[in-house]
Amino acid sequence: MKTMNRYKNKILQGNCVEVMSEFPDEVIDLTVTSPPYDNLRNYNGFSFQVEEIIKELLRVTKKGGVVAWIVADATINATETGTSFKQALAFMEAGWNLHDTMIFRKKNPIPQIYRKRYNNEFEYMFIFSKGVVKTHNPILVECLHAGLQLNGTTYKNYSKNLQKRQKLAKPVGTHKMKGNIWEYVVGKRKEDQDAKAHSAPFPCQLANDHIISWTNPGDLVLDPMCGSGTTCKMAKILGRDFIGIDISDEYCEVAKQRIKSKIVEEELTLFKVV
Ligand SMILES: C[S@@+](CC[C@H](N)C(=O)[O-])C[C@H]1O[C@@H](n2cnc3c(N)ncnc32)[C@H](O)[C@@H]1O
């Protein structure tokens, strides 16, 4: 009988399709991952079978579980490849819900050499769910107009029936749900410095925000292409179990070191456990 205990809180070297095939059905609460982008970087001889990965992820994910798929396109022969969209459609065709199309906006994008288009400063964060999402702990932000009385303002009522404008007399609250464009500094924050041996890590804060949003403490978080192990490091800090898989020995070693090294006090206070 297949069990999960031997894989939990480990970094596993191998092709993620093969490694995941060892897992039982419906055991993963959340996957946070970014695949290799259009062969932009050379990851020592990987083989990348996206349809197979999508199928295995669907099998191993619990009902209501989520995949956060962080991806961008290369520009080849003067056109963006559209790979991100093709992958999103492949997820939907395989049976996933496209729960949300979120944006990872880079506060410090790399200046573009090709001058005939605007500087690219974002990546997609496709949120796929297996049926209706089971866990959402929304991140809150401060309201711009907290306390303001809106006596004169009318708000549209977005019900399915006839849409009418209604008076809303209550003062604006102090907090509201964060929007779906998330901004991060890339590669410069202190907590991201231990990922420098990898060519394309995402920020710790990005992994943090998905983990607290889509899981509860004790849940199991997977990154099947974990690179330097950012998702696993953050899952550990946040009191979730994790599994990291990468095809590269070298990156597995980086990920193991990051997870093993003592998490500094500063990092524990920076990231809040939800
Ligand atoms: C964009 S990087 C991930 C970076 C990671 N999010 C981080 O924060 O360090 C993609 C990773 O996928 C790995 N990879 C590519 N094909 C794979 C496969 N079939 N199975 C497992 N890992 C794979 C590469 O070695 C690479 O480290």
The ligand as an SDF file (V2000), in Angstrom:
LIG
                    3D

 27 29  0  0  0  0  0  0  0  0999 V2000
   11.7630   27.8520  -12.5480 C   0  0  0  0  0  0  0  0  0  0  0  0
   12.6870   26.6410  -11.7020 S   0  0  0  0  0  0  0  0  0  0  0  0
   11.9330   26.5940  -10.1050 C   0  0  0  0  0  0  0  0  0  0  0  0
   12.5270   27.5750   -9.1230 C   0  0  0  0  0  0  0  0  0  0  0  0
   11.8940   27.5010   -7.7370 C   0  0  0  0  0  0  0  0  0  0  0  0
   10.5310   28.0000   -7.7330 N   0  0  0  0  0  0  0  0  0  0  0  0
   12.7260   28.2820   -6.7060 C   0  0  0  0  0  0  0  0  0  0  0  0
   12.1690   29.1490   -5.9860 O   0  0  0  0  0  0  0  0  0  0  0  0
   13.9360   28.0410   -6.6140 O   0  0  0  0  0  0  0  0  0  0  0  0
   12.1760   25.1480  -12.4330 C   0  0  0  0  0  0  0  0  0  0  0  0
   12.8480   23.8900  -11.8810 C   0  0  0  0  0  0  0  0  0  0  0  0
   12.2410   22.7470  -12.5060 O   0  0  0  0  0  0  0  0  0  0  0  0
   13.2010   21.6920  -12.4830 C   0  0  0  0  0  0  0  0  0  0  0  0
   12.6790   20.6750  -13.4010 N   0  0  0  0  0  0  0  0  0  0  0  0
   12.5530   20.7340  -14.7360 C   0  0  0  0  0  0  0  0  0  0  0  0
   11.9610   19.6260  -15.2190 N   0  0  0  0  0  0  0  0  0  0  0  0
   11.6700   18.8390  -14.1460 C   0  0  0  0  0  0  0  0  0  0  0  0
   11.0480   17.5740  -13.9950 C   0  0  0  0  0  0  0  0  0  0  0  0
   10.5900   16.8940  -15.0330 N   0  0  0  0  0  0  0  0  0  0  0  0
   10.9000   17.0680  -12.7410 N   0  0  0  0  0  0  0  0  0  0  0  0
   11.3710   17.7620  -11.6570 C   0  0  0  0  0  0  0  0  0  0  0  0
   11.9890   18.9610  -11.7630 N   0  0  0  0  0  0  0  0  0  0  0  0
   12.1270   19.5070  -12.9840 C   0  0  0  0  0  0  0  0  0  0  0  0
   14.4980   22.4010  -12.8770 C   0  0  0  0  0  0  0  0  0  0  0  0
   15.6420   21.6780  -12.4750 O   0  0  0  0  0  0  0  0  0  0  0  0
   14.3490   23.7560  -12.1570 C   0  0  0  0  0  0  0  0  0  0  0  0
   15.0440   23.7770  -10.9170 O   0  0  0  0  0  0  0  0  0  0  0  0
  1  2  1  0
  2  3  1  0
  2 10  1  0
  3  4  1  0
  4  5  1  0
  5  6  1  0
  5  7  1  0
  7  8  2  0
  7  9  1  0
 10 11  1  0
 11 12  1  0
 11 26  1  0
 12 13  1  0
 13 14  1  0
 13 24  1  0
 14 15  1  0
 14 23  1  0
 15 16  2  0
 16 17  1  0
 17 18  1  0
 17 23  2  0
 18 19  1  0
 18 20  2  0
 20 21  1  0
 21 22  2  0
 22 23  1  0
 24 25  1  0
 24 26  1  0
 26 27  1  0
M  CHG  2   2   1   9  -1
M  END
$$$$
